[in-house]
Amino acid sequence: MYKKISLAVIIAAFSGMTMAEESGLLGAAQETAESAATAVEQSAENVMGAAQEDAQKVAESAKSTGLSDLDADKDGVISAEEAQANPDLAKSFESVDENKDGKIDAAEFAQFEAIQSPAPEGTSAE
């Protein structure tokens, strides 16, 4: 009879220990998942922030290197009529206007200028 009770106590103690261990593992897994989710969110925010900064730099570069010179009505874009002041831009207006809205915005103009400008010596355009 004592053997049966001892065995029952041992089994009960082992079962309780296993559940406690499982509970601890579950908690650790949840913490790890939460940490990973936070890290992913922070990485996404960093990437979005960098992309926004890059877009602003492109727009600023385009404005400072000729877009404003061609933008006669100062609306922030170059119309087909305004593009006539630059023969190369006028010839390639339709291909430069990637979104086909009939206007060349700062990003489109910056791409046009990058293609028009030769790469500095010792560097590759690719």
C-alpha positions in Angstrom: 0.0 0.0 0.0 2.8 2.4 0.8 4.4 1.6 -2.5 1.2 2.6 -4.3 1.0 5.9 -2.4 4.6 6.6 -2.9 4.3 6.0 -6.6 1.2 8.2 -6.8 3.1 11.0 -5.0 6.1 10.7 -7.3 3.8 10.7 -10.3 1.9 13.7 -9.0 5.1 15.6 -8.2 6.6 14.9 -11.6 3.4 15.9 -13.4 3.3 19.2 -11.4 6.9 19.9 -12.2 6.3 19.2 -15.9 3.4 21.6 -16.0 5.5 24.3 -14.3 8.3 23.7 -16.7 5.8 23.9 -19.7 4.3 27.0 -18.2 7.8 28.6 -18.0 8.7 27.5 -21.5 5.4 28.9 -22.8 6.1 32.2 -21.0 9.6 32.4 -22.5 8.3 31.6 -26.0 5.7 34.4 -25.7 8.4 36.8 -24.5 10.6 35.8 -27.4 7.7 36.3 -29.9 6.9 39.7 -28.5 10.5 40.7 -28.7 10.8 39.6 -32.2 7.6 41.4 -33.2 8.9 44.6 -31.6 12.2 44.2 -33.5 10.4 43.8 -36.8 8.2 46.8 -36.1 11.3 48.9 -35.3 13.1 47.7 -38.4 10.1 48.5 -40.6 9.9 52.0 -39.0 13.6 52.5 -39.7 13.2 51.4 -43.4 10.2 53.6 -43.9 12.1 56.6 -42.3 15.1 56.0 -44.6 12.9 55.7 -47.6 11.1 59.0 -46.8 14.5 60.7 -46.3 15.7 59.4 -49.6 12.6 60.6 -51.4 13.0 64.0 -49.8 16.7 64.1 -50.9 15.7 63.2 -54.5 13.0 65.9 -54.6 15.4 68.5 -53.1 18.1 67.5 -55.6 15.7 67.8 -58.5 14.5 71.2 -57.4 18.0 72.5 -56.9 19.4 71.2 -60.2 17.1 72.4 -62.8 13.5 71.5 -62.1 12.7 75.0 -60.8 14.5 76.5 -63.8 12.1 74.7 -66.2 9.0 75.0 -64.0 7.9 78.3 -65.4 4.6 78.5 -63.5 6.2 77.3 -60.2 3.7 74.5 -59.6 6.4 72.0 -58.7 6.1 69.9 -61.9 7.2 70.3 -65.5 4.5 70.3 -68.2 5.1 69.2 -71.7 5.1 72.9 -72.7 7.6 73.8 -70.1 9.8 70.8 -71.1 10.3 72.5 -74.5 13.0 74.7 -72.9 15.2 71.6 -72.6 15.5 69.8 -76.0 16.6 66.5 -74.4 13.7 66.5 -71.9 11.2 67.5 -74.6 12.3 64.6 -76.8 12.0 62.0 -74.0 9.1 63.6 -72.2 6.7 60.6 -72.5 9.3 58.1 -71.3 10.4 60.4 -68.4 6.8 60.8 -67.3 6.6 57.3 -65.8 3.2 57.7 -64.2 1.7 59.1 -67.4 0.0 62.1 -65.7 1.3 64.6 -68.4 3.7 66.2 -65.9 7.2 65.4 -64.8 7.5 65.6 -61.0 10.7 66.0 -58.9 11.4 62.2 -58.7 10.9 61.7 -62.5 13.1 64.7 -63.2 15.9 63.5 -60.9 15.9 60.1 -62.7 16.1 62.0 -66.1 19.1 64.0 -64.8 20.8 60.9 -63.5 20.6 59.3 -66.9 21.7 62.5 -68.6 24.7 63.0 -66.3 27.8 60.9 -67.0 29.2 58.9 -64.1 32.2 60.5 -62.5 35.6 59.1 -63.5 36.5 55.9 -61.7 32.9 55.0 -61.0 30.4 52.9 -62.8 26.9 54.1 -63.8 25.5 50.6 -62.8 
